[in-house]
Amino acid sequence: MMSDATIASPLRTLQRIPGVAIVLVLLIALFGAIAPGFLSAANLSNVLVQSTILTMLALPMTLIIMTEGLDLSMGAVLTLTSLCVAIVSLATKSVLLGLGAAVLVGAAFGSVNGWLVAIVGIPPFVATLATLGMAQGLSLIVSDGQSVVGIPHGVRDIYSATLLGIPVPIVMGLLTYAAFHGLLYHTRFGTYVFALGGNREALRYAGLSPTRLLIAVYAIGGTMAGIAGLLMTSRMNSGHPTAGLGMEFDAIAAVAVGGTSFERGNGWLLGTVLGVIAVGVLRNGLNLVSLPSSVQVASVGALVIVAMFLDGLRSRS
């Protein structure tokens, strides 16, 4: 007969598996069974490529949520920075100038978000809701409500290019994760980010400014939206005034599904990446079975509930 210790060991191992990993395996199994071509190498590679832009938003969103904050403007800022890439690169024929303009605009919006939250004292939900409206309005103004087309080949080719056989968007996603992993887990700044959500008073006693650190965290989020804007423009072969709207929802969902807490400064970047892939798998599978986008949005919400329910069960066990 098996002893209690023998039985308990695999149960303890199962309890350590995050809910997002279980959900991801179930989603792959489900769509592998019902969606034709889902498990093909080409489609799985496509899921990773399509998830890159969301990865660039979700990783900085993790840091923001770890500070007990939120950034609802990230999708609208992504839209605006994508238009900046399209307009500037079209006018100058330079990819670098287009990217530079997008990064400056994104960093400016992120800094404003941080200033409103940290110095003015406006709650993150309200502050970033306001800047969401500002970014969305500016997108409509600079584009006159129309798509910006005719962008240079240097921008258009980025999304479809490969490096040593690996799609460039995937390479950019891996580099982004490596950069954030190093920043959060191997620098003093990362330690301060944990403290901003877990013990902000300790930072003040150590002679550090939580205000400056908070502004920096939001500025990083805006900067990443600027870099992601380059990929968004390349992906669409144009700049569109509504291209990134709603992506902040997917980013927040990926962070929540990945196990980052909205309080106490607890965050897990690998969990966020798994959450991004889970959202990407869900949307891709639903596309393959021809379900409308409205159902996809509802399904992402259901994904959050299921993953957090599983994590709750695991914690109680």
C-alpha positions as CSV (number, residue, x, y, z in Angstrom):
1,M,0.0,0.0,0.0
2,M,1.1,3.6,-0.7
3,S,1.9,5.6,2.4
4,D,0.3,9.0,3.1
5,A,3.7,10.7,2.4
6,T,3.9,9.0,-1.0
7,I,0.4,10.3,-1.9
8,A,1.0,13.8,-0.5
9,S,4.2,14.4,-2.4
10,P,2.5,14.6,-5.9
11,L,-0.3,16.6,-4.4
12,R,2.1,19.1,-3.0
13,T,3.8,19.3,-6.4
14,L,0.4,19.9,-8.0
15,Q,-0.4,22.6,-5.5
16,R,2.7,24.5,-6.5
17,I,1.6,24.7,-10.2
18,P,0.1,28.1,-10.9
19,G,-3.5,28.3,-12.1
20,V,-2.4,30.0,-15.4
21,A,-0.2,27.0,-16.3
22,I,-3.1,24.6,-15.8
23,V,-5.5,26.8,-17.8
24,L,-2.9,27.1,-20.6
25,V,-2.5,23.3,-20.9
26,L,-6.3,22.9,-20.9
27,L,-6.7,25.6,-23.6
28,I,-4.1,24.0,-25.9
29,A,-5.7,20.6,-25.4
30,L,-9.2,22.0,-26.1
31,F,-8.3,23.9,-29.3
32,G,-6.0,21.1,-30.4
33,A,-9.1,18.9,-30.5
34,I,-11.7,21.3,-32.0
35,A,-9.8,23.9,-34.0
36,P,-8.4,22.6,-37.4
37,G,-4.7,23.4,-37.7
38,F,-4.3,24.8,-34.2
39,L,-1.4,22.6,-33.3
40,S,0.5,23.2,-36.5
41,A,4.0,24.6,-36.1
42,A,3.0,27.6,-38.3
43,N,0.0,28.4,-36.1
44,L,1.8,28.1,-32.8
45,S,4.6,30.3,-34.1
46,N,1.9,32.8,-35.2
47,V,0.4,32.8,-31.6
48,L,3.8,33.7,-30.2
49,V,4.4,36.4,-32.8
50,Q,0.9,37.9,-32.2
51,S,1.6,37.8,-28.5
52,T,4.7,40.0,-28.7
53,I,2.9,43.4,-28.6
54,L,0.9,42.3,-25.6
55,T,4.0,41.1,-23.9
56,M,5.6,44.5,-24.3
57,L,2.5,46.0,-22.5
58,A,1.9,43.3,-19.9
59,L,5.5,43.3,-18.5
60,P,5.5,47.0,-17.5
61,M,1.9,46.6,-16.4
62,T,3.1,44.0,-13.9
63,L,5.5,46.6,-12.4
64,I,2.7,49.2,-12.2
65,I,0.2,46.8,-10.6
66,M,2.9,45.7,-8.1
67,T,3.0,49.3,-6.9
68,E,-0.8,49.0,-6.3
69,G,-1.4,51.1,-9.4
70,L,-3.1,50.6,-12.8
71,D,-2.7,52.0,-16.3
72,L,-5.9,52.1,-18.3
73,S,-4.3,54.4,-20.9
74,M,-1.8,51.9,-22.2
75,G,-3.9,50.8,-25.2
76,A,-4.7,54.4,-26.3
77,V,-1.1,55.4,-25.9
78,L,-0.1,52.4,-28.0
79,T,-2.5,53.7,-30.7
80,L,-1.0,57.2,-30.5
81,T,2.6,55.9,-30.7
82,S,1.8,53.7,-33.6
83,L,0.5,56.7,-35.4
84,C,3.6,58.6,-34.5
85,V,5.7,55.8,-36.1
86,A,3.6,55.9,-39.3
87,I,3.5,59.7,-39.6
88,V,7.1,60.5,-38.8
89,S,8.6,57.6,-40.8
90,L,6.4,58.5,-43.7
91,A,7.6,62.1,-43.6
92,T,11.3,61.4,-42.9
93,K,11.7,57.9,-44.5
94,S,13.5,57.0,-41.2
95,V,12.5,54.1,-39.0
96,L,14.7,55.3,-36.2
97,L,13.1,58.8,-36.2
98,G,9.7,57.2,-36.2
99,L,10.6,55.0,-33.3
100,G,12.2,57.9,-31.4
101,A,9.1,60.0,-31.8
102,A,6.9,57.1,-30.5
103,V,9.1,56.5,-27.5
104,L,9.2,60.2,-26.6
105,V,5.4,60.4,-26.8
106,G,4.9,57.2,-24.8
107,A,7.4,58.2,-22.1
108,A,5.7,61.6,-21.8
109,F,2.3,60.0,-21.3
110,G,3.7,57.6,-18.8
111,S,5.4,60.4,-16.9
112,V,2.2,62.4,-16.8
113,N,0.4,59.3,-15.4
114,G,3.1,58.9,-12.7
115,W,2.9,62.6,-11.9
116,L,-0.9,62.6,-11.5
117,V,-0.8,59.5,-9.3
118,A,2.3,60.3,-7.2
119,I,2.3,64.1,-6.9
120,V,-1.2,65.3,-7.5
121,G,-2.6,62.3,-5.6
122,I,-5.3,61.2,-8.1
123,P,-6.2,57.5,-7.9
124,P,-4.6,55.5,-10.7
125,F,-7.9,54.4,-12.1
126,V,-9.1,58.0,-12.5
127,A,-5.8,59.5,-13.6
128,T,-5.1,56.9,-16.4
129,L,-8.7,57.0,-17.5
130,A,-8.3,60.7,-18.1
131,T,-5.0,60.2,-20.1
132,L,-6.7,57.4,-22.0
133,G,-9.2,60.0,-23.3
134,M,-6.4,62.5,-24.1
135,A,-4.4,59.9,-26.0
136,Q,-7.5,58.7,-27.9
137,G,-8.5,62.2,-28.8
138,L,-5.0,63.1,-30.0
139,S,-5.0,60.0,-32.1
140,L,-8.1,61.1,-33.9
141,I,-6.7,64.6,-34.3
142,V,-3.3,63.8,-35.8
143,S,-4.8,61.2,-38.1
144,D,-8.0,63.1,-38.9
145,G,-9.8,59.8,-38.1
146,Q,-8.2,58.1,-41.1
147,S,-5.6,55.3,-41.5
148,V,-2.1,56.6,-42.3
149,V,-0.9,54.4,-45.2
150,G,2.2,54.3,-47.5
151,I,4.7,53.8,-44.7
152,P,8.3,52.9,-45.7
153,H,9.3,49.3,-46.3
154,G,11.8,49.6,-43.4
155,V,8.8,49.8,-41.0
156,R,6.6,47.3,-42.8
157,D,9.2,44.6,-43.0
158,I,10.0,44.4,-39.3
159,Y,7.0,42.3,-38.3
160,S,7.6,39.7,-41.0
161,A,11.4,39.6,-40.8
162,T,13.5,36.8,-39.2
163,L,16.8,36.7,-37.3
164,L,18.6,33.4,-37.5
165,G,15.3,31.8,-38.5
166,I,13.4,33.3,-35.6
167,P,10.7,35.9,-36.3
168,V,11.9,39.4,-35.2
169,P,8.8,40.0,-33.0
170,I,9.6,36.9,-31.0
171,V,13.3,38.0,-30.6
172,M,12.0,41.4,-29.4
173,G,9.7,39.7,-27.0
174,L,12.5,37.6,-25.5
175,L,14.8,40.6,-25.2
176,T,12.0,42.5,-23.5
177,Y,11.5,39.7,-21.0
178,A,15.2,39.4,-20.3
179,A,15.4,43.2,-19.7
180,F,12.5,43.3,-17.3
181,H,13.7,40.1,-15.5
182,G,17.1,41.7,-14.9
183,L,15.5,45.0,-13.9
184,L,13.0,43.5,-11.4
185,Y,15.1,40.7,-9.9
186,H,18.7,41.9,-10.2
187,T,18.8,45.6,-9.6
188,R,18.1,47.9,-6.7
189,F,15.3,49.5,-8.7
190,G,13.5,46.2,-8.8
191,T,13.8,45.9,-5.0
192,Y,12.3,49.4,-4.7
193,V,9.4,48.3,-7.0
194,F,8.6,45.5,-4.6
195,A,8.8,47.9,-1.7
196,L,6.5,50.5,-3.4
197,G,3.7,48.0,-3.2
198,G,4.7,46.1,-0.1
199,N,6.3,48.6,2.3
200,R,6.5,52.2,1.0
201,E,7.3,53.6,4.4
202,A,10.6,51.6,4.4
203,L,11.7,53.5,1.3
204,R,11.1,56.9,3.1
205,Y,13.1,55.7,6.1
206,A,15.9,54.7,3.7
207,G,16.0,58.2,2.3
208,L,14.5,57.3,-1.0
209,S,11.7,59.1,-2.8
210,P,8.6,56.9,-3.5
211,T,7.3,59.7,-5.7
212,R,10.2,59.6,-8.2
213,L,10.2,55.8,-8.2
214,L,6.5,55.7,-9.0
215,I,6.9,58.2,-11.8
216,A,9.7,56.1,-13.2
217,V,7.6,53.0,-13.1
218,Y,4.8,54.6,-15.1
219,A,7.3,56.2,-17.5
220,I,8.7,52.8,-18.2
221,G,5.2,51.6,-19.1
222,G,4.7,54.5,-21.5
223,T,8.1,54.0,-23.1
224,M,7.3,50.3,-23.8
225,A,4.0,51.4,-25.4
226,G,6.2,53.5,-27.7
227,I,8.4,50.5,-28.7
228,A,5.3,48.3,-29.1
229,G,3.9,51.1,-31.4
230,L,6.6,50.2,-33.9
231,L,5.5,46.6,-34.0
232,M,1.8,47.6,-34.2
233,T,2.5,49.8,-37.2
234,S,4.5,47.2,-38.9
235,R,1.9,44.5,-38.2
236,M,-0.9,46.6,-39.7
237,N,1.2,48.1,-42.5
238,S,-0.3,51.4,-41.5
239,G,-1.2,53.7,-38.5
240,H,-4.8,53.5,-37.4
241,P,-6.6,55.7,-34.9
242,T,-8.2,52.8,-33.0
243,A,-5.5,50.1,-33.5
244,G,-4.6,49.5,-29.8
245,L,-7.8,50.3,-28.1
246,G,-8.7,47.6,-25.6
247,M,-5.2,46.1,-25.4
248,E,-4.9,47.5,-21.8
249,F,-7.7,45.1,-20.9
250,D,-5.7,42.1,-22.2
251,A,-2.6,43.3,-20.5
252,I,-4.3,43.7,-17.1
253,A,-5.9,40.3,-17.7
254,A,-2.6,38.6,-18.5
255,V,-1.0,40.1,-15.3
256,A,-3.9,39.0,-13.1
257,V,-4.0,35.5,-14.6
258,G,-0.2,35.3,-14.2
259,G,-0.5,35.6,-10.4
260,T,0.5,39.2,-9.7
261,S,-1.3,40.6,-6.7
262,F,-3.0,44.0,-6.8
263,E,-1.7,44.6,-3.4
264,R,1.4,44.0,-1.2
265,G,3.8,44.3,-4.1
266,N,3.7,40.6,-5.1
267,G,4.6,40.1,-8.8
268,W,5.8,37.3,-11.1
269,L,7.1,38.2,-14.6
270,L,7.1,34.6,-15.8
271,G,3.5,34.2,-14.7
272,T,2.7,37.3,-16.8
273,V,4.3,35.8,-19.9
274,L,2.2,32.6,-19.3
275,G,-0.8,34.8,-19.0
276,V,0.0,36.6,-22.3
277,I,0.4,33.3,-24.0
278,A,-2.9,32.0,-22.5
279,V,-4.7,35.1,-23.8
280,G,-3.0,34.6,-27.2
281,V,-4.0,31.0,-27.4
282,L,-7.6,31.7,-26.4
283,R,-8.0,34.5,-29.0
284,N,-6.3,32.4,-31.7
285,G,-8.4,29.3,-31.0
286,L,-11.6,31.3,-31.0
287,N,-10.6,32.9,-34.4
288,L,-10.0,29.4,-35.8
289,V,-13.5,28.3,-34.8
290,S,-14.9,31.5,-36.2
291,L,-16.3,33.0,-33.1
292,P,-16.9,36.8,-33.1
293,S,-14.6,39.3,-31.3
294,S,-17.3,40.1,-28.8
295,V,-17.2,36.5,-27.6
296,Q,-13.4,36.7,-27.4
297,V,-13.5,39.6,-25.0
298,A,-16.0,37.8,-22.8
299,S,-13.8,34.7,-22.9
300,V,-10.8,36.6,-21.8
301,G,-12.8,37.8,-18.8
302,A,-13.8,34.2,-18.1
303,L,-10.2,33.1,-18.4
304,V,-9.2,35.5,-15.6
305,I,-12.0,34.2,-13.3
306,V,-11.0,30.5,-13.9
307,A,-7.3,31.0,-13.4
308,M,-7.8,33.0,-10.2
309,F,-10.3,30.5,-9.0
310,L,-7.8,27.7,-9.4
311,D,-5.1,29.8,-7.6
312,G,-7.6,30.3,-4.8
313,L,-8.2,26.6,-4.5
314,R,-4.5,25.9,-4.5
315,S,-3.8,28.5,-1.8
316,R,-6.6,27.2,0.5
317,S,-5.2,23.7,0.0
